[in-house]
């Protein structure tokens, strides 16, 4: 319960940051360029330091890493809030504090899968990961409205302080989770630890192919989330059309994470990769200029697939990767995801202008399907047994 509560609070705090920071920078400077600089200052250290965070997550007890990471994020948000309340809000200061938050995220993210694996028994992990997914999905829906409301009523400084308070609560909650003390082992150099983590990745073709497929998924999501609203506003009836599409996707996501522990899934990795391939549907719908109802329905199905994918993937990886290497392996996974989507967001408009939106989206639809379905070729068939045999506690890939 403590783990679930801490993850829910942390997810809400994390989801509050983009809206708060965006409104704060625009209200203070009115400059889109300044906003881009501030957001990039969080992303760049996150990408650079995720491998370091993976090594630390495997060296130290995960609850302590999560505690320190959330405390640092809370302090950075508190500093932003105080500066905004004082009427300062310098872009340089916001950029530096955002970079500090990015460093904390890089250190904290790989520790979370290790924390779940350490405290949740194998048969319960899918259910717990599903509940964490519901909390995260709900937070992504509630956070923009909550942050926007606080900014409108009291100002962005108070929204940042609210975020800081939530991170403090999350740190104390997750920091109170107790895991077994790690056995003393010979301490390797950082480079050797990193190399051993990469060895865990490359010796598992199913993992490497799946992660690369998910990277293509995230890249195409960046394209869709850039070209989709542009198309909706210009050709599908305005902003309300895009809101409808996004909300249908949100409903699909929540439905997926809610239903996945109740489904008779015997081949989790096959379901994961097919679910990722479903993202071809909204890409094709947008490419052929379908009406808003068709695009919304396609996006619902795609995000329902994501809802299935996330808890199953978390569970499969925790079952198949040694706990002592889980932080480094998941850091590689997270690095691919975090690098791919911003890249897709950045190049969507230039690529569409160069090759045309229809060709770009159709090519992307094929790519996301092929890249994810090809990973199924690395899935081992289940062991033979009677048709009614109950699957073992260790999930089959």
N, C-alpha and C positions, 0 to 999 in steps of 0.2 A: 504493500500500500504506500509506503514511504517513497519507494522508487517511482511508482506511477505518479504520485502527487508531485514529486520533484520534477519529473520530466514534463508534466503538464504545465507547471508554472514556468519552467524554463522555455518551453515552446511558445507560451503566450508572450513572455518578455521579448524573446527573439523576434516574434512576428510584429511587435509594436515598433521596433526600431526603424524599419524603412519608411513608414508613413510619417513618424515623428521627425526623423532626420530630413526627409524631403520637404515637409512643410516648414521646418525651422530654417533650412537654407534658403528656400524660396522667399519666405517672409523676410529674412534678414537681408538677402542680397538681390533677390529677383533674377538670379543668373542661373541658367541651365548648365553653363560651363562649370560654375562653382559647385553645383550639385554633383556633376559627374566626377569632379576631383575628389570630393568628400567620399562618395560611394566607392570610388576606385581605391582610395586609401585603406578601406576596410578589406576589400577583396584581394589586393596584391599580397599583403603579408599572410593572409589566409592561405593562398595558393603556394607561396614559397615555403611556409613553415609547417604545412600539414605532415610531411614526412618526419619532421622533428617531433611533432606531437604524437605521431604513431609510435616512435621509439620510446618516448616518455611514458605513454600509456601502458606499454609492456614492461617498463622498468619499475613503475611505482603502483601502489594500490589505486585502482581507478576512482574510488570515491574521493580520495584526496586530490587527485588531478581535477576532477569535476568541481570540487569545492573551490579550489584556487581559481580555476577558469571563470566560474560564475561570479566570484567575488571581484575579480579584476574587471569583468564586463560591467558589473554593477557600479564599481567606482568610476569607470569611464563615463557611464550614463549619468551618474550623479554630477560629475564635473561638467558635462555638457549642460545639464539642467541648471546648475548654479550660474554658469556663464550666461546662459540665455536669460535667466531671471535678472541678472545684473545689467542686461541690455548690451552685452558686449558682442558675442556671437561672431567672432572673427573666423573667417574661412580656414586660416592656418590652424587655429586651435581646434576647430571641429575635425579637420583632416587628421591631425595628430591623434586626437582621442579616438577617432574611428579606426586608425591604424592599431592603436592599443587593443581595441575590441577585436580586431581581426586576428591579432596574435593570440589572444585568449581563446577565440573560437578554434584556431588551429590546434591548440594544445588540448582543448576540452572535448572536441568532437570525437576523436578516436577512442577516448576513454569510455564513452557511453556504451558502445556495444560490449566492451569488456565488463563493465559494471553489470549489465543485464545478464550476460553469460555467467558471471560469478555468483549472482544471488538468486537466479531463477532456475529451478530444475528443468532439464531438457523437455519433458512432456508438457510443461506449462509455458514454454517460451512463445509459442505461436499465439496463445491467448493473450499473454502480456504484451507482446509486440503489437498485436491488433489493438489493444486498448491504448497503447502509446500512440499508435497511428490515428485513432479516433481523436485523442486529445490534441495532437498536432494539427490535424485537419480542421478541427473546430476552432483552434486558435487562429489559423490562417484566415478564417472567415470573420471571426469576431474582432481581431486585432485592428484592422484598418478603421472600422467604425468606432471602436473604443478610443484609439489614438486620435482620430480626427475629431471626435467629440470633445476630448479633453483639450486639444489644441484650440478649438473654437471657443470653448467656455473659459478656459484658464490660461491658454498659451502653451507653446511647445516646451517651455522650460519645465512646467509641471508634468507634462507627458513624459519627459525624459526622467524626471524624478520618480514617477510611478514605475517606469521600466527598471530603474535602479533598485527600488524596493522589492520588486518581483524577483530580480536576480539574487538579491540578498536572501529572500525566502527560499529560492531554489537551491542556493549554495548550502544553506543550513539543513535543508531537507535531504538533498543527495549526499552531503557530507556526513550525515548521520547514518547512512547505510553502512553496514559492516560486512566486509568480505574477509575471507581467510587470509592470514598473513602469507605472503609469497615465500617459497623456499629460497634459501640463500644459494645463489649460483655465482659462478665466476663472471665478473663484470667485463663485458666485451667493450671494444671501442664503438663509438657511434657508427662509424662506417661499416663495421662488421655486423652490428645489429641491423642496420639498414639493408645490407646485402642478404642477410638471413631472411628478412621480411620479404624481399623480392623473390628469393628462392621459393618461399612458400606460395607465392603467386604463380610463378612460371611453371611449377611442377603440377599445377592443377589447371589443365586446359579449359575445363568447364567454367572456372572462375574468371580466367583471363578473357575468354571469349564473351562471357556474359557482361563483364564490366565494360568492355569495348562497345558491345551492343547498347548498353545503357548510356554510354557516352554519346553515341549517335542519337539516341532518344532525346537526351538533354539538348543537344545541338538543334534538333528539329523543333523541340519545344520552344527554344529561343526564337526560331524563325516564325513559328505559328503565333507566338505571343507578341510579336512585332507586326507582322503582316495582317493578323486577324483583326485587331482593333482598327487599323487603317482602312481595311476593306469594309468593316461593319459601319464605320462612321460615314464613309463616302457612298456606299452602294446598298447597304442593308437596312437603312432606316435610322441611322444615328447611334449615339452612345448607348441608348437603351437596348439596342440589339446586342451589342458586345456584353453588356451587363447580363443579359439573359444567357448568352453562351457561357460566360464564366460561371454563373451560378449553377447552371446545369452540370458543368464539370465538377463543381464543388460537391453537389449532391451525389454525383457518381462516385467521387473519391471517398466520401464518408460511407456510402453504401458498401463499397468494396472492402474497406478495412473493418467494417462492422460484421460483414457476412463471412469473411474468409475463415475464421476459426470454426464456423458451423458447416463448412463445405467438406465433402469427402475427398480431400486431395491426397492422392497416393504418389504422385510424381511432382513434387513442389517446383523443381527447377524448370520442368517443361511448362507448367502453368505460368511461372515467372516470365519466361521468354515469350510465350504466346501473348501474355498480357501486355508486355512492352510493345510487341508488334502491332497491337491494336491502335497505336497512335497514328497509323497510316490513314485511319478513317477520317479524322477531321482535316488532315492534310489534303486528302483527295477531295473532300467536300468543299473546302475552300478553293482548291485549284479549279474545279469545274463550275464555280460560281453558283453553288446550290443556295437555296433560300435559307433564312436564318433558323428555321425549325430543323432542317436537315443537319446543318452545321452544329446546332446545339445538341441534337440527339447523338451525332457522331462524337462530339466532345464528351458527352456523358459516358458513352461506352469506353472511350479511351481512358478517361480518368477513373472509371470503375476498374479498368485493368490495372491502373497504377495503385489503386486501393488494395487489390489482391497482391500485387507485386511486392510492395514494401514490407509487410509483416512476414511474408513467406521468405523473401530474400534475407532479411535479418536473421530469421530462424535457421535457414539452411546454412548460412555462412558460420553462425555460431556453433552449429553442430559439426561442421566439416573442418574448420580451421582450429588448430591447437590454441587453447586459451592464451598461452604465453606469446603467441604471435598475432593475436587477433587485432590489437591496436595498429600494428604496422600494415597488416593486410587491408584493414578497413580504411586506413588513411589513403592508400593507393586508390581504392574504390571512390572515396569522397573527393580526391583530387581530380579524377577524371570527370566526375559529375559537376563539380564547381567550376572547372575550367571550360567545359563544353557549353553550358547554357549561356553565360555572359558572351562568349564568342559568337554564338548564334544570334543573340540580341544585337550585337554590334555589326554583324555583316549582313543581316537580313535585307535591309533596304538597298545597300549597294549591289548585292547579288541579284535581287529582284529587278533592279534597274538594268543590270548587265545582261541577264539571260531571260528575263520575263518571269512574272510571278507564277504563272501556270506551270511552265517547265520546271522551275525551281521546286515547287511544292510536290509535283508528281515524282520528280527524281528523289526528293527527300522521302516520300512515302515508300518508294521501293527500297531505298537505303535502310530505313528504320526497320522494315520488315525482314529484309535479308540479313542484316547485321545481328538481329536478335534471334531469328529462327535458326541461324547457322550454329549457334551455341548448343542447340539440342543434340547435334551430332556427337557432342562430347559427354552426353548424359549416359551413365551406365544403366542398363536395363535392371528392373527389380529382380530380386532373387525369386526363384520359383517357389510356389507354394499353392495351397488350395485356394480357390477363388474367394472363399469367404474369410480367408486368414486376415486377422487384424494386422495393420502395418506396425512395424517395430517402433519403439520410442525414438530411435535415431532416424530422422527423416531420410527417406531415399531421395537421391538427387534425381 
